[in-house]
């Protein structure tokens, strides 16, 4: 029999009971190593006039650094300044991927303005 914090356990169950009861030291280290899930902190698109739009998307959590993929562009940055179809509602989708391969996506709609820059 092994003794663990006053509990008498059969030797065959000692390891299981330690992990189940949370007494194993590795359990605390594993909990500290876990990260929050990948999530958006903010995102937005705004028409700038002159058939241009300015969009951004920021994230938190996940593992390591992030990469961005914006629809209809080759940009891999957290923000874009791009042409849009004038005088109509447009949409853009952004996907953010962390170094572990987790990803999140959102689609934003905006009305594109012609005329001079705002």
N, C-alpha and C positions, 0 to 999 in steps of 0.2 A: 504494500500500500504506500502511496505517496501522500504527503500532506501539502495542502495549498490553502493558505489563509484560514486555517482551522477546519477545512473540509477534508475528510478522509475519502480518497478516491482509489478505486482499483487501478493498478499500474496500467492496464490496457486502456482505460478511459482517461487517464490523466491528461494527455495531449489534447484530446477532443474537448474536455471540460475547460481546459485553460483557454483555448481559442473561443469556445462558445461563451464563456463568462467574461471574456475581454481582458484576461489577465496577461496574455502574451504580450511581450514588449514589441514584437513586430507589428501588432495591430495598431498601436499608437503611431509608429513610423509610417505605416501605410496610409493612415488617415491624413497625416500632415502632407504627404506627397500628392494626394489627389488634387485636381484642379476643378474650378467651376466650369460648367459647360459653356461652350462658345455661344455668345449672345450679342445682339446689337446693343450699342449704347446710344447711338443716334444715327439718323439718316434723313436726307432731304434733297429735293431738287427745286431750283428756282430759275425761272426764265430771266434772262439778262438782256433781252431785246436783241436786235440785229440777228435774229434766228439762232441764238446761242442759249445754252442752258448750263448751269453750274450745279453739280450734284456731289454729295459726299456720303460716305458710310463709314462708321467706326464700330469696332467690336471690342469685347473684353472676354476673358476666360479662355478656355481651350488650352492648347499646348504650343508654346513657342511663338514665333512670328506669324504674320498673316499675309496672304496674297489675295488680291481682288480681281474679279473678272466682271467687266461691265458689258452688257449686251450692246451690240453694234459698234464696239470700239475694241482696240487692242490694249487699252490701258490696264495696268496692273497696280495702279496707285489708289489710295483711299478717296481721291476726289477726281472729278473730270470736268472739263470745260469743253463742250462739244456743240456742233451744229444740230439743229432740230428742225422738223417740218413746221413752217410758219403758219400761224393762225389756226391751229388745231390742237387737240389733246394728244400728247405723246406719252410713251411709257418707256422706262428703262429698268432693267433688272440687274441687280448686283449680287454676286455670290462671293462670300468671304470664306477662305479655307485656311485652317491652321496647319502646322507642320505635321500633325498626326493624321491629317486627312479629313477631319470633321469639317462640315461646311454648313453655312446658313445662307439663305437667299431671301430677297424681298424685291417686289416690283413697285416702283413709284410712278405716279402719273403727274403730268404738269401740262400747262397750256403754253405753247411756244409763241412768243411775241416777235413780230417783225419790227421794222423801224429802227431808230437809233438805239445804241446801247443804253441800258438803264444805269 
